[in-house]
Amino acid sequence: MKNTGIIKSSVRGAHATDRVVMALKKNWSGVPNGGMLPSERSLAGRLGVSRVTIRRALDRLKRDSFVHSRTGKGLFRGPSDDNKSSFNGQAVVLSLADIDYYSVNIVRRVLKEAETHGIRVFPHSHTGNVAVLQTFLESLPRQNGVSGVILQPPLSPDKIASILPHCHRLRQAGIRVVMLNTPSFKLGFDHVGFDDCAGMAMITRHMLDRGHRRIVFVAAKNRNLRSAVRQEGYQRAMKAVGRSGYARIVYAEQLSHDIMAPEAYEFSSDPVELVRRHGVTAFAAHNENIAFGLFLLLQSAGIRVPADVSLAGYDHLDHVRYTFPFILTTSLRDRELLGTTAFHLLYSRIISGDAADKPRDVLLPVQMITGESVTTPKEATGNSISIGGQSKL
């Protein structure tokens, strides 16, 4: 293939300390517990920041028990011996919608981090079933040694509201809760997730920079919180270039688990008509499943991607992205970093006992892989479009 994909980051203007914390967590996640780490002076030189910034970043990592210092000896990976003993014999629960191809990296990293701290982890899958999750959360205060929960709740606002009372009861029982990858900061609990608003805005800006103006965002029909956040990023990018009046949303409903079938998705507006009659030149899809459904539908109508229309996905799902005959422009979300960050946020809450503190919202950066599926539109290059007439918008 001509292009192996260029990765760009969505972190623009983030505070220097935040960038250093993210970089150190990612680079040191594989260092064994007790391993010696570079000095402040060395880190400042390598990262090109001041020692003050390095010191602030290390203070945050120490608070999360990701590193510790020993007087006269230096900096070391993991918690101090004092923190280890205070957590001896305890356990945390990792409750996800599914333990599958998407979440396996999260599970792997949480297990690895917990192992370095001598903590047991009990993975649990609620499959998005609210009744199952409610019953499970109700049982936790009766389980000996459970000190915290990393919870990925269902994405429907109604379903989240139905489990909040159970989460509050956990906190009253002394069990800390960290919400995973859900816009839940306003719900009163710690949250670790990806900045999907900035991620989708970055992908939309990339399309705009290539000359596209008639870009459609294809959202999930169930309109879950994650889809809503990505839609907001698309709308912000369109508004920034004066195209908010055209920011158009199409909803896709998955009808079959066989994503290879052309009829796997139903769209609220016909994408083929949007291209042929309304001059749409690019689609930004909520995820790669939807992007693949779009690709099959357009291909069956004789509309070529990317020769006639550009296409971008989201989530970087291995089981889907390799089915495309080109490198898809999409997002890259570090799920191992998500697991690492969630564990250390929970761990710091349990060690410090600061459950009453203001909830922390940690948004991790999203990167973009610029593949082959987004190109300059033909109207921008002066070439004619052979797939049908266009109407002015």
PEGI-V729429 format. One record per helix or strand of 3 or more residues. SS is the DSSP state (@ for helix, = for strand). FROM is the first residue (numbers start at 1). TO is the last residue. If there is no record, write none. Layout:
SS|FROM|TO + SS|FROM|TO
//
This chain:
=|6|9 + @|16|28 + @|40|47 + @|51|63 + =|67|70 + =|74|77 + @|81|86 + =|91|96 + @|104|116 + =|120|125 + @|130|140 + =|146|151 + @|157|172 + =|176|180 + @|185|187 + =|190|194 + @|196|209 + =|215|220 + @|225|240 + =|248|254 + @|262|264 + =|265|267 + @|271|278 + =|282|285 + @|288|300 + =|310|312 + @|318|321 + =|329|332 + @|335|352 + =|361|364 + =|367|370 + @|378|381
//
